[in-house]
Amino acid sequence: MTSSESGSDDVVQLERVGVHIVVVTINRPQARNAVSSAVTRLLEAHVKAIEADATIRVAILTGAGRQAFCAGADLKEMTRGSAGGTRTTEEGGFAGFVFAPRRKLWIAAVNGAAVAGGFELVLACDMVIASTQAVFGLPEVKRGLAATAGGIFRLPRALPRAVALEMIVTGDTMDARRAHALGLVNHLVAPELVLQEALRVAETVSRNAPLAVAWSLELARRAHDFDEAELRRRARELSTRILATEDAREGPRAFAENRAPLWRGC
């Protein structure tokens, strides 16, 4: 999976790191990595390609430079008369990403401002590694809009309710240190270490049994969707599926033999 070396096909870059990890970079630093129609088209294509590649276990989403992770939709493109729908897709929603069906783990490596749709991209990921200079916000209400690409309902799941509601209705930003203290950010690091830390976490995950990770993630993502009785039922089903895999036998065997497991993904 590669992007063209020139033109609009370069606004989203994909780099493979080792066998099981990819880094997806929104590459429009001069526009604060705002989401254009070209970004949407390429990002959705990369998501689908990553999902189709059984060897990829973790994807990292970031933005080029240190000024911004993503400033949301490209408002300049919108004011030039481009159709609003070009920054959304039927399956993936905003940027072809926020509602896209994804089984792989996605880590947001936030290297600057993540605001508006950019913050909604972060909230659509599973984990967040942030620079100490990062800021987060949903300023849509300041422009007469609303954060309907997931921000309105995902933020109250990620932060204490009162804090999330304040961010939504004031449009004010939150700095990275407070976001980390409140649990929105997994790891807070110096600006030059954001991608390095995201890769460290990704490598840790990629060493684990791929089916166990994927199936555990699938249920964990829906922890807010069901009551405890239903979650327990689904957990029992998950246990049955996992115990029937070859990897579930390989893990204990490798431990007993004091060696690294050889996962087969089956």
C-alpha positions in Angstrom: 0.0 0.0 0.0 1.7 3.2 -1.1 0.7 6.7 -2.0 1.7 8.5 -5.1 4.8 10.7 -4.7 3.1 13.9 -6.0 -0.1 15.9 -6.2 -3.2 15.3 -4.1 -2.3 11.6 -3.7 0.4 12.8 -1.2 -1.9 14.5 1.2 -2.3 11.2 3.2 0.8 9.1 3.5 1.1 5.5 4.6 4.3 4.0 6.0 4.8 0.4 7.0 6.9 -0.1 10.1 8.0 -3.6 10.4 5.5 -6.4 9.6 2.5 -5.5 11.7 2.3 -1.7 12.1 1.4 1.1 9.8 1.6 4.9 10.3 -1.0 7.0 8.4 -0.1 10.7 8.2 -2.4 13.5 7.1 0.2 15.5 5.2 -1.1 19.1 4.8 1.0 21.0 7.5 0.5 24.3 5.6 -3.2 23.9 6.1 -2.9 22.6 9.7 -3.7 19.1 8.3 -7.3 20.1 7.6 -9.5 17.5 6.0 -10.1 18.2 2.3 -11.9 16.1 -0.2 -8.6 14.5 -1.3 -7.7 13.7 2.3 -11.1 12.0 2.7 -10.8 9.9 -0.4 -7.3 8.7 0.5 -7.9 8.2 4.2 -10.9 6.0 3.5 -9.0 4.0 0.9 -6.1 3.4 3.4 -8.5 2.3 6.1 -10.1 -0.2 3.8 -6.7 -1.5 2.7 -5.5 -1.8 6.3 -8.6 -3.7 7.2 -8.1 -6.1 4.3 -4.4 -6.8 5.2 -4.3 -9.7 7.7 -0.7 -9.0 8.5 -1.4 -5.5 9.9 -2.4 -5.4 13.6 -2.0 -1.8 14.6 -2.4 1.5 12.8 -1.2 4.9 14.0 -3.0 8.1 12.8 -1.0 11.4 13.0 -0.6 14.7 11.3 2.5 16.2 9.6 4.5 18.7 11.6 4.0 19.8 15.2 1.5 22.7 14.8 -1.6 20.6 14.4 -2.8 17.0 14.4 -5.8 18.1 12.4 -7.8 21.3 12.4 -11.0 19.7 11.2 -12.7 20.3 7.9 -10.9 22.5 5.3 -13.1 25.6 5.7 -11.3 27.3 2.8 -12.3 24.5 0.5 -15.8 24.7 1.7 -16.1 28.5 1.1 -14.8 28.0 -2.4 -18.0 26.2 -3.1 -16.9 22.6 -2.9 -19.8 20.3 -1.9 -19.9 19.6 1.8 -20.3 15.9 1.2 -16.8 15.6 -0.3 -15.4 15.6 3.2 -17.7 12.8 4.3 -18.4 9.3 2.8 -21.5 7.2 3.1 -19.6 4.4 5.0 -16.9 6.2 6.8 -18.5 9.5 7.7 -16.3 12.6 8.2 -12.8 12.1 6.6 -13.9 8.6 5.6 -12.8 7.6 9.0 -14.9 8.5 12.1 -17.6 5.8 11.5 -15.6 3.4 9.3 -15.9 -0.2 10.2 -12.6 -1.1 11.8 -11.4 -4.2 13.6 -7.7 -3.2 14.0 -6.5 -1.1 16.9 -6.0 2.6 16.0 -3.7 4.9 18.0 -3.9 8.7 17.6 -0.5 10.3 17.8 -1.4 13.9 18.6 1.4 16.3 17.8 -0.4 19.6 18.1 -4.0 21.0 18.0 -6.8 18.5 17.5 -9.9 20.5 17.1 -13.3 20.3 15.6 -13.3 17.3 13.1 -9.6 16.7 14.1 -10.7 16.0 17.7 -13.4 13.8 16.3 -10.8 11.8 14.5 -9.0 11.3 17.8 -12.2 10.2 19.5 -12.7 7.6 16.8 -9.4 6.0 17.7 -8.8 3.6 20.5 -5.9 5.1 22.2 -4.2 8.6 22.4 -0.5 9.5 22.6 -0.2 13.2 22.9 2.5 15.9 22.9 2.7 18.2 25.9 1.8 21.0 23.5 -1.3 19.3 22.2 -4.8 20.9 22.7 -8.2 19.4 22.2 -11.5 21.1 21.4 -14.9 21.1 19.7 -15.4 24.7 18.7 -18.3 24.0 16.3 -20.8 26.0 18.5 -18.7 29.1 18.0 -19.4 28.8 14.3 -23.1 28.0 14.5 -22.4 24.3 13.9 -22.4 21.1 16.0 -19.9 18.3 16.4 -22.0 15.6 14.7 -19.1 13.5 13.5 -19.0 11.7 16.8 -17.8 14.4 19.1 -21.2 15.1 20.8 -21.6 11.5 21.9 -18.1 10.2 22.1 -16.7 12.9 24.3 -19.0 12.2 27.2 -17.8 8.6 27.1 -14.2 9.7 27.2 -14.4 12.4 29.9 -16.4 13.0 33.0 -19.9 14.0 31.9 -19.8 17.6 33.3 -16.4 18.3 31.8 -17.4 16.9 28.4 -20.6 18.9 28.3 -18.7 22.1 29.2 -16.4 21.5 26.3 -19.3 20.9 23.9 -21.4 23.9 24.8 -18.6 26.5 25.3 -16.4 25.3 22.4 -13.3 25.9 24.6 -10.2 23.8 24.4 -8.5 21.6 26.9 -4.7 21.3 27.2 -2.9 18.0 27.0 -1.9 17.8 30.7 -5.5 18.1 31.8 -6.7 15.7 29.1 -4.1 13.2 30.4 -5.1 13.7 34.0 -8.7 13.0 33.1 -7.9 9.9 31.2 -8.5 11.1 27.6 -4.8 10.7 26.8 -3.0 7.4 27.5 0.6 8.8 27.4 1.9 12.3 27.5 5.3 13.0 26.0 7.6 15.7 24.7 6.7 16.8 21.2 9.7 15.1 19.5 8.7 11.7 21.2 5.0 11.4 20.1 5.5 9.0 17.2 8.2 7.1 19.0 5.9 6.5 22.0 3.0 5.5 19.7 5.2 3.0 18.0 6.4 1.6 21.3 2.7 1.0 22.3 1.9 -0.4 18.9 4.8 -2.8 19.1 3.7 -4.0 22.5 0.2 -4.7 21.2 1.5 -6.4 18.0 3.4 -9.0 20.0 0.2 -10.3 21.5 -2.1 -12.9 20.0 -3.9 -11.1 17.1 -7.3 -12.8 17.5 -7.3 -12.3 21.2 -6.6 -8.6 20.7 -9.1 -8.1 17.9 -11.9 -9.9 19.6 -11.2 -8.3 23.0 -11.2 -4.9 21.4 -14.5 -5.6 19.6 -16.3 -6.3 22.9 -14.5 -3.5 24.8 -15.5 -0.9 22.2 -19.2 -1.8 23.0 -18.9 -1.7 26.8 -21.3 1.3 26.9 -23.8 -0.2 24.5 -25.2 -3.1 26.7 -26.1 -3.8 30.3 -23.9 -6.1 32.4 -26.0 -9.2 31.8 -25.6 -8.8 28.0 -21.9 -8.0 28.3 -21.4 -11.2 30.4 -23.2 -13.3 27.8 -21.0 -11.8 25.1 -17.9 -12.4 27.2 -18.8 -16.1 27.6 -19.2 -16.4 23.8 -15.9 -14.7 23.3 -14.2 -17.1 25.8 -15.6 -20.1 23.9 -14.3 -18.7 20.6 -10.9 -17.9 21.9 -10.4 -21.2 23.7 -11.1 -23.0 20.4 -8.2 -21.2 18.6 -4.7 -22.6 18.1 -3.3 -19.4 19.5 -5.0 -20.2 22.9 -3.0 -23.4 23.0 0.2 -21.8 21.7 0.3 -19.1 24.4 0.5 -21.5 27.5 2.8 -23.8 25.6 5.2 -21.1 24.8 5.1 -19.9 28.4 5.9 -23.4 29.7 8.8 -23.7 27.2 10.2 -20.3 28.1 10.0 -18.9 24.5 8.2 -16.3 22.5 4.9 -17.5 21.2 4.5 -18.1 17.4 1.0 -16.7 16.7 -0.9 -18.1 13.8 -4.0 -16.0 14.0 -6.3 -19.0 14.0 
